[in-house]
Amino acid sequence: MQNSLPSEELFAFLNELGDEARTLALKYFRARFDVATKPDSSPVTDADRAIERRVREIIARRFPCHSIFGEEEGGVIAAGTNWVIDPIDGTKGFIAGVPLFGTLVAMVEDGLPTCGMIEMPALRERWIGDGRQTLLNGQVCKTSSCGRLREARLCTTDPYTFRDHAATAFESLARSAILTRYGTDCYGYALLASGHVDLVVETELEVFDVMALVPVVRGAGGVISTWSGAAVDAGFDGTILAASTPELHAEAIQFMAAP
């Protein structure tokens, strides 16, 4: 599916959103702010709410007919063009002063992500991709050529999210990779797009966690799907496997597919 707007216009708009999100995030980062607990037991901060509110305002002003879905204020992903917002991906790290948090914004058309941004405010790095190309701070970036698991650098955010078969499968996958790093949140996918990481495997994700990642990974030459190999769409099952090459993706998915 092609974007309904030219890539140049979309990239410029996402850069505008990224600038606003960065300014707000750095205003709160490592400062005093309120932290509340949501009904699902996850934390939310003043920064989460402020960033989503501002991003929504800008999108609604520019595209009043588009639907908006965000982690904090909800909404719907309807037919046609939508925007999906995760104001702070990695809120727990943000609260702890860890700089590996990001703002994720995606354009989603008929349930499929077509353009996305990974904005890393504390690192001043920004990836934008449309499935055909991905730019890091305006420069083209590419995934690595790694095609074998035994040579792969693997990332996940929290190994404790893997349970039952998935826990056993991930342990086996991690033992087979050359190295494994934790606690990366959305930054793992950004590093994959730039060729520093070769494989990211996650579970228990929500739609706002993943929509922006898909076009960034694909635009850099990577492959991203659910563990069953299905496309990542608005109804995905919460599992993600992103790889630098089709060969690596095919090898890794054999570990994670349901028995």
Secondary structure, DSSP 4 states (H G I P E B T S, - for coil): ---SS-HHHHHHHHHHHHHHHHHHHHHHTTS---EEE-TTS-EEEHHHHHHHHHHHHHHHHH-TTSEEEETTTEE---SSEEEEEEEEETHHHHHTT-S--EEEEEEEETTEEEEEEEEEGGGTEEEEE-SS-EEETTEE--------GGG-EEEES-GGG--THHHHHHHHHHHHSSEEEE--TTHHHHHHHTTS--EEEE-S--HHHHTTHHHHHHHTT-EEE-TTS----TT--S-EEEESSHHHHHHHHHHHS--
